[in-house]
Amino acid sequence: MYSRSLNFSVPLSTARIVRRFDREVDATPRLTDHAMVRLCESRAVKPFGEGLRPLHSSERELVANNLRLVRFLARHFRSDSVISLPDLIQEGAIGLIRAVESWNPARGSFSKFANKCIRSALITAVGDAYVDRGIRIPKSHSARRYDVQRYQRELAQKLRREPTMVEIAMRSEMDVDEVELALGG
């Protein structure tokens, strides 16, 4: 397993932090499908209700070898967010750790499950960043808002003007009232 601790004693700029993270992730050898299955099967099963616990060595290796996926998804969400890339990577890593802890081989592919958990953590983080209120918005509403905003941007590029609520509603397959609610209007 590859592991090396980073020394953050010297303040680093965001770009330097991301470059250092990229080097660390790229230095981690890729797992073959067979090795991934072996790691998934050898991880310790958490007893129900145990709560927080340190990750088993195979779980740490799964996290380290799937940080490329976190980096890819965080960069995808960067353009849609007011959150910095290191913060998005951190949120995605938390989602990856949750995926490693709760994944069950009977559910199917680990990569697909991890992708879903990472995206869920990122959507929640982006949704929470847009809210200036003390009330937390439910995850389903955050996801809907994110999708509607993405459709709005796509239509604006395609039409070369600001799309109407009706056009956004048709593209997102929602009612106009739902679109207005999702956009906060």
Secondary structure, DSSP 8 states (H G I E B T S, - for coil): ---------S---HHHHHHHHHHHHHHS----HHHHHHHHHHS----TT--S----HHHHHHHHHTHHHHHHHHHHHHTT-SS-HHHHHHHHHHHHHHHHHH--GGG--HHHHHHHHHHHHHHHHHHHHH--SSS---HHHHHHHHHHHHHHHHHHHHHTS---HHHHHHHHTS-HHHHHHHTT-
